[in-house]
């Protein structure tokens, strides 16, 4: 778990690591976390949001693969 935390902190392989974090959170959630289900649910939601948003501008992923910019497309009707 420490390696996953460090990878998320540094922004290395963010989609893969966030899927692993989500899988661990689901496992802990259904394993009977002994009253810790809100924490596991929060970790799961954060992992899913990080998976959808992607790495940040100052992550190692952005340095290695370039920063992805989303440009909205205008529809002129």
ABEGO torsion letter per residue (X at the ends): XAAAAAAAAAGBGAAAAAAAAAAAAAAAAAAGAGGAAAAAAAAAAAAAAAAAAEBBAABAAAAAAEBBBBBBBBBBX
